[in-house]
């Protein structure tokens, strides 16, 4: 495997990492913003209030986006396997 192939595999792996992680991170960001806005409007500054909705939303997002995440990771693994078999 040449250094160019290694860089291509690493670049593709980083891209898949970003694509797989982004839906869950965006859900956490959205829920965090909504909770922060509600806390600012009501002046309720309870620390645990921010964590519970975020944890539940992340768990739900993981369940919803799991098929998408698994298919992307399987595609990456198949591509890496084909590159290894092609040696």
DSSP file (Angstrom, degrees, kcal/mol; ACC not computed):
  #  RESIDUE AA STRUCTURE BP1 BP2  ACC     N-H-->O    O-->H-N    N-H-->O    O-->H-N    TCO  KAPPA ALPHA  PHI   PSI    X-CA   Y-CA   Z-CA
    1    1 A X              0   0    0      0, 0.0     2,-0.1     0, 0.0    83,-0.0   0.000 360.0 360.0 360.0 127.2    0.0    0.0    0.0
    2    2 A X     >  -     0   0    0      1,-0.1     4,-1.9     4,-0.0     3,-0.3  -0.383 360.0-108.0 -82.0 162.1    1.5    3.3   -1.0
    3    3 A X  H  > S+     0   0    0      1,-0.2     4,-2.2     2,-0.2     5,-0.2   0.832 120.6  58.1 -58.9 -30.9    1.5    6.4    1.1
    4    4 A X  H  > S+     0   0    0      2,-0.2     4,-2.1     1,-0.2    -1,-0.2   0.899 105.3  49.5 -64.9 -40.6   -1.1    7.9   -1.2
    5    5 A X  H  > S+     0   0    0     -3,-0.3     4,-2.4     2,-0.2    -2,-0.2   0.898 110.0  51.1 -64.6 -39.9   -3.5    5.0   -0.6
    6    6 A X  H  X S+     0   0    0     -4,-1.9     4,-2.5     1,-0.2    -2,-0.2   0.916 109.8  49.3 -63.8 -43.2   -3.0    5.4    3.2
    7    7 A X  H  X S+     0   0    0     -4,-2.2     4,-2.6     1,-0.2    -1,-0.2   0.894 110.9  51.0 -63.7 -39.4   -3.9    9.1    2.9
    8    8 A X  H  X S+     0   0    0     -4,-2.1     4,-2.4     2,-0.2    -2,-0.2   0.913 111.1  47.3 -63.6 -42.6   -7.0    8.3    0.9
    9    9 A X  H  X S+     0   0    0     -4,-2.4     4,-2.4     2,-0.2    -2,-0.2   0.917 114.0  47.3 -65.4 -43.1   -8.1    5.7    3.4
   10   10 A X  H  X S+     0   0    0     -4,-2.5     4,-2.5     2,-0.2     5,-0.2   0.912 112.0  50.4 -65.1 -42.5   -7.5    8.1    6.3
   11   11 A X  H  X S+     0   0    0     -4,-2.6     4,-2.1     1,-0.2    -2,-0.2   0.917 112.6  46.4 -61.5 -43.7   -9.3   10.9    4.5
   12   12 A X  H  X S+     0   0    0     -4,-2.4     4,-2.5     2,-0.2    -1,-0.2   0.888 111.4  52.1 -66.5 -38.4  -12.3    8.7    3.8
   13   13 A X  H  X S+     0   0    0     -4,-2.4     4,-2.2     2,-0.2    -2,-0.2   0.903 110.0  48.4 -64.9 -40.7  -12.4    7.5    7.4
   14   14 A X  H  X S+     0   0    0     -4,-2.5     4,-2.2     2,-0.2    -1,-0.2   0.898 111.3  50.7 -65.8 -39.6  -12.4   11.0    8.7
   15   15 A X  H  X S+     0   0    0     -4,-2.1     4,-2.4     2,-0.2    -2,-0.2   0.923 110.8  48.0 -63.8 -43.6  -15.2   12.0    6.3
   16   16 A X  H  X S+     0   0    0     -4,-2.5     4,-2.7     1,-0.2     5,-0.2   0.890 109.2  54.8 -64.0 -38.5  -17.3    9.0    7.4
   17   17 A X  H  X S+     0   0    0     -4,-2.2     4,-2.3     1,-0.2    -1,-0.2   0.927 110.5  45.4 -58.8 -45.9  -16.6    9.9   11.1
   18   18 A X  H  X S+     0   0    0     -4,-2.2     4,-1.8     1,-0.2    -2,-0.2   0.899 114.5  47.6 -65.2 -41.1  -18.0   13.4   10.4
   19   19 A X  H  X S+     0   0    0     -4,-2.4     4,-0.6     1,-0.2    -2,-0.2   0.885 115.0  45.7 -68.2 -38.5  -21.0   12.2    8.5
   20   20 A X  H  < S+     0   0    0     -4,-2.7     4,-0.5    -5,-0.2    -2,-0.2   0.887 118.4  40.9 -72.9 -39.0  -21.8    9.5   11.2
   21   21 A X  H  X S+     0   0    0     -4,-2.3     4,-2.2    -5,-0.2     5,-0.2   0.752  97.8  77.3 -82.4 -24.3  -21.4   11.8   14.2
   22   22 A X  H  X S+     0   0    0     -4,-1.8     4,-2.6     1,-0.2     5,-0.2   0.858  88.2  53.4 -62.9 -40.5  -23.0   15.0   12.8
   23   23 A X  H  X S+     0   0    0     -4,-0.6     4,-1.9     1,-0.2    -1,-0.2   0.935 113.8  43.0 -61.2 -42.3  -26.7   14.0   13.1
   24   24 A X  H  > S+     0   0    0     -4,-0.5     4,-2.3     1,-0.2    -1,-0.2   0.902 114.8  50.0 -69.2 -40.1  -26.4   13.2   16.8
   25   25 A X  H  X S+     0   0    0     -4,-2.2     4,-2.4     1,-0.2    -1,-0.2   0.885 110.0  50.8 -66.1 -38.0  -24.2   16.3   17.5
   26   26 A X  H  X S+     0   0    0     -4,-2.6     4,-2.6    -5,-0.2    -1,-0.2   0.877 109.5  50.6 -67.7 -36.5  -26.7   18.5   15.7
   27   27 A X  H  X S+     0   0    0     -4,-1.9     4,-2.7    -5,-0.2     5,-0.3   0.933 111.4  48.2 -63.9 -44.9  -29.6   17.1   17.8
   28   28 A X  H  X S+     0   0    0     -4,-2.3     4,-2.3     1,-0.2    -2,-0.2   0.894 112.4  49.6 -62.7 -39.6  -27.6   17.7   21.0
   29   29 A X  H  X S+     0   0    0     -4,-2.4     4,-2.3     2,-0.2    -2,-0.2   0.932 112.1  47.3 -64.2 -45.9  -26.8   21.3   19.8
   30   30 A X  H  X S+     0   0    0     -4,-2.6     4,-2.2     2,-0.2    -2,-0.2   0.921 114.2  45.6 -62.9 -45.3  -30.5   22.0   19.0
   31   31 A X  H  X S+     0   0    0     -4,-2.7     4,-2.7     1,-0.2     5,-0.2   0.900 112.2  52.7 -66.1 -39.5  -31.8   20.6   22.3
   32   32 A X  H  X S+     0   0    0     -4,-2.3     4,-2.4    -5,-0.3    -2,-0.2   0.898 110.0  48.1 -61.9 -41.1  -29.1   22.5   24.2
   33   33 A X  H  X S+     0   0    0     -4,-2.3     4,-2.4     2,-0.2    -2,-0.2   0.911 112.4  48.3 -66.4 -41.8  -30.0   25.8   22.5
   34   34 A X  H  X S+     0   0    0     -4,-2.2     4,-2.5     2,-0.2    -2,-0.2   0.929 113.7  46.3 -64.7 -44.5  -33.7   25.3   23.2
   35   35 A X  H  X S+     0   0    0     -4,-2.7     4,-2.7     2,-0.2    -2,-0.2   0.910 112.8  50.1 -65.1 -41.3  -33.1   24.4   26.9
   36   36 A X  H  X S+     0   0    0     -4,-2.4     4,-2.4    -5,-0.2    -1,-0.2   0.896 110.9  49.6 -63.8 -39.3  -30.7   27.3   27.3
   37   37 A X  H  X S+     0   0    0     -4,-2.4     4,-2.4     2,-0.2    -2,-0.2   0.921 111.8  47.7 -65.0 -43.2  -33.3   29.7   25.7
   38   38 A X  H  X S+     0   0    0     -4,-2.5     4,-2.3     1,-0.2     6,-0.3   0.908 112.6  49.6 -63.3 -41.3  -36.0   28.3   28.1
   39   39 A X  H  X>S+     0   0    0     -4,-2.7     4,-1.3     1,-0.2     5,-0.8   0.890 112.1  48.1 -65.1 -38.2  -33.7   28.7   31.0
   40   40 A X  H  <5S+     0   0    0     -4,-2.4    -2,-0.2     2,-0.2    -1,-0.2   0.886 113.7  46.7 -69.8 -37.7  -32.8   32.3   30.0
   41   41 A X  H  <5S+     0   0    0     -4,-2.4    -2,-0.2     1,-0.2    -1,-0.2   0.865 122.3  34.4 -72.5 -35.8  -36.4   33.2   29.5
   42   42 A X  H  <5S-     0   0    0     -4,-2.3    -1,-0.2    -5,-0.2    -2,-0.2   0.549  99.9-131.8 -95.9  -7.5  -37.7   31.7   32.8
   43   43 A X  T  <5 +     0   0    0     -4,-1.3     2,-0.8     1,-0.2    -3,-0.2   0.785  57.2 143.9  58.3  31.0  -34.5   32.5   34.8
   44   44 A X      < -     0   0    0     -5,-0.8     2,-0.5    -6,-0.3    -1,-0.2  -0.894  27.2-176.1 -96.9 109.5  -34.4   29.0   36.1
   45   45 A X        +     0   0    0     -2,-0.8     2,-0.5    -3,-0.1    -1,-0.1  -0.438  20.5 151.4-108.5  58.1  -30.7   28.1   36.3
   46   46 A X     >  -     0   0    0     -2,-0.5     4,-0.6     1,-0.1     3,-0.4  -0.789  36.6-151.6 -90.3 126.1  -30.8   24.5   37.3
   47   47 A X  H >> S+     0   0    0     -2,-0.5     3,-1.0     1,-0.2     4,-0.7   0.883  93.4  52.5 -67.2 -39.6  -27.8   22.6   36.1
   48   48 A X  H 3> S+     0   0    0      1,-0.2     4,-1.7     2,-0.2     3,-0.2   0.732  95.2  71.5 -71.2 -19.6  -29.5   19.2   35.9
   49   49 A X  H 3> S+     0   0    0     -3,-0.4     4,-0.7     1,-0.2    -1,-0.2   0.814  97.2  50.4 -64.9 -29.2  -32.3   20.6   33.8
   50   50 A X  H <X S+     0   0    0     -3,-1.0     4,-0.8    -4,-0.6    -1,-0.2   0.803 109.7  49.9 -77.8 -29.0  -29.9   21.0   30.8
   51   51 A X  H  X S+     0   0    0     -4,-0.7     4,-2.8    -3,-0.2     5,-0.2   0.899 100.8  57.4 -81.9 -41.0  -28.6   17.4   31.0
   52   52 A X  H  X S+     0   0    0     -4,-1.7     4,-2.3     1,-0.2     5,-0.2   0.932 109.8  42.0 -62.6 -49.9  -31.7   15.3   31.1
   53   53 A X  H  X S+     0   0    0     -4,-0.7     4,-2.5     1,-0.2    -1,-0.2   0.892 116.0  51.4 -64.7 -35.0  -33.4   16.5   27.9
   54   54 A X  H  X S+     0   0    0     -4,-0.8     4,-2.4     2,-0.2    -2,-0.2   0.917 110.3  47.6 -66.9 -42.2  -30.1   16.4   26.1
   55   55 A X  H  X S+     0   0    0     -4,-2.8     4,-2.4     2,-0.2    -2,-0.2   0.919 113.8  47.6 -64.6 -43.4  -29.3   12.8   27.1
   56   56 A X  H  X S+     0   0    0     -4,-2.3     4,-2.4    -5,-0.2    -2,-0.2   0.905 112.7  48.9 -64.4 -40.9  -32.8   11.7   26.1
   57   57 A X  H  X S+     0   0    0     -4,-2.5     4,-2.6     2,-0.2    -2,-0.2   0.896 111.5  49.1 -66.6 -39.6  -32.6   13.5   22.8
   58   58 A X  H  X S+     0   0    0     -4,-2.4     4,-2.5     2,-0.2    -2,-0.2   0.921 111.3  49.8 -65.5 -43.0  -29.2   11.9   22.1
   59   59 A X  H  X S+     0   0    0     -4,-2.4     4,-1.8     1,-0.2    -2,-0.2   0.924 113.2  46.2 -61.0 -44.5  -30.4    8.5   23.0
   60   60 A X  H  X S+     0   0    0     -4,-2.4     4,-2.4     1,-0.2    -2,-0.2   0.895 111.9  51.3 -65.1 -40.4  -33.4    8.9   20.7
   61   61 A X  H  X S+     0   0    0     -4,-2.6     4,-3.0     1,-0.2    -2,-0.2   0.882 107.5  53.2 -65.3 -37.7  -31.3   10.3   17.9
   62   62 A X  H  X S+     0   0    0     -4,-2.5     4,-0.8     1,-0.2    -1,-0.2   0.906 110.6  47.1 -63.1 -40.2  -28.9    7.3   18.2
   63   63 A X  H  < S+     0   0    0     -4,-1.8     4,-0.4    -5,-0.2     3,-0.3   0.918 116.6  43.8 -66.4 -42.6  -31.9    4.9   17.8
   64   64 A X  H  < S+     0   0    0     -4,-2.4     3,-0.4     1,-0.2     4,-0.3   0.918 120.6  38.4 -69.8 -43.8  -33.3    6.8   14.8
   65   65 A X  H  X S+     0   0    0     -4,-3.0     4,-2.5     1,-0.2     5,-0.2   0.417  86.6 100.2 -91.0   2.1  -30.0    7.3   13.0
   66   66 A X  H  X S+     0   0    0     -4,-0.8     4,-2.9    -3,-0.3     5,-0.2   0.897  80.9  50.2 -58.6 -44.4  -28.4    3.9   13.7
   67   67 A X  H  > S+     0   0    0     -3,-0.4     4,-2.3    -4,-0.4    -1,-0.2   0.922 113.0  47.7 -60.5 -40.7  -29.3    2.3   10.3
   68   68 A X  H  > S+     0   0    0     -4,-0.3     4,-1.8     2,-0.2    -2,-0.2   0.914 114.0  47.0 -62.4 -43.6  -27.7    5.3    8.5
   69   69 A X  H  X S+     0   0    0     -4,-2.5     4,-2.1     1,-0.2    -2,-0.2   0.910 112.8  48.4 -67.0 -43.0  -24.6    5.2   10.7
   70   70 A X  H  X S+     0   0    0     -4,-2.9     4,-2.6    -5,-0.2     5,-0.2   0.906 109.5  52.4 -66.2 -40.9  -24.2    1.5   10.3
   71   71 A X  H  X S+     0   0    0     -4,-2.3     4,-2.1    -5,-0.2    -1,-0.2   0.889 110.1  49.0 -64.4 -37.4  -24.6    1.6    6.6
   72   72 A X  H  X S+     0   0    0     -4,-1.8     4,-2.0     2,-0.2    -1,-0.2   0.914 113.0  46.5 -66.2 -41.7  -21.9    4.3    6.3
   73   73 A X  H  X S+     0   0    0     -4,-2.1     4,-2.3     2,-0.2    -2,-0.2   0.870 111.6  51.2 -69.6 -35.5  -19.5    2.3    8.5
   74   74 A X  H  X S+     0   0    0     -4,-2.6     4,-2.7     2,-0.2    -1,-0.2   0.908 108.7  52.3 -65.9 -40.7  -20.1   -0.9    6.5
   75   75 A X  H  X S+     0   0    0     -4,-2.1     4,-2.0    -5,-0.2    -2,-0.2   0.901 110.0  48.5 -60.9 -40.8  -19.5    1.0    3.3
   76   76 A X  H  X S+     0   0    0     -4,-2.0     4,-2.5     2,-0.2    -1,-0.2   0.928 112.1  48.6 -63.9 -44.7  -16.1    2.2    4.7
   77   77 A X  H  X S+     0   0    0     -4,-2.3     4,-2.6     1,-0.2    -2,-0.2   0.886 110.4  51.0 -65.4 -38.2  -15.2   -1.3    5.8
   78   78 A X  H  X S+     0   0    0     -4,-2.7     4,-2.4     2,-0.2    -1,-0.2   0.904 110.5  49.7 -64.1 -40.0  -16.1   -2.8    2.5
   79   79 A X  H  X S+     0   0    0     -4,-2.0     4,-2.0     2,-0.2    -2,-0.2   0.916 112.5  46.8 -64.4 -43.0  -13.9   -0.2    0.7
   80   80 A X  H  X S+     0   0    0     -4,-2.5     4,-2.2     2,-0.2    -2,-0.2   0.903 111.7  51.6 -65.6 -40.2  -11.0   -0.9    3.0
   81   81 A X  H  X S+     0   0    0     -4,-2.6     4,-2.7     1,-0.2    -2,-0.2   0.898 109.0  50.6 -63.6 -40.5  -11.4   -4.6    2.5
   82   82 A X  H  X S+     0   0    0     -4,-2.4     4,-1.6     1,-0.2    -1,-0.2   0.890 110.0  50.2 -64.5 -38.2  -11.4   -4.2   -1.2
   83   83 A X  H  < S+     0   0    0     -4,-2.0     4,-0.2     2,-0.2    -2,-0.2   0.896 112.4  46.8 -65.8 -38.7   -8.2   -2.1   -1.0
   84   84 A X  H >< S+     0   0    0     -4,-2.2     3,-1.3     1,-0.2    -2,-0.2   0.915 113.2  48.4 -69.1 -41.5   -6.6   -4.8    1.1
   85   85 A X  H 3< S+     0   0    0     -4,-2.7    -1,-0.2     1,-0.3    -2,-0.2   0.777 103.5  63.2 -68.2 -26.0   -7.7   -7.6   -1.2
   86   86 A X  T 3<        0   0    0     -4,-1.6    -1,-0.3     1,-0.2    -2,-0.2   0.530 360.0 360.0 -77.4  -4.7   -6.5   -5.7   -4.2
   87   87 A X    <         0   0    0     -3,-1.3    -1,-0.2    -4,-0.2    -2,-0.1   0.524 360.0 360.0 -68.7 360.0   -2.9   -5.8   -3.0
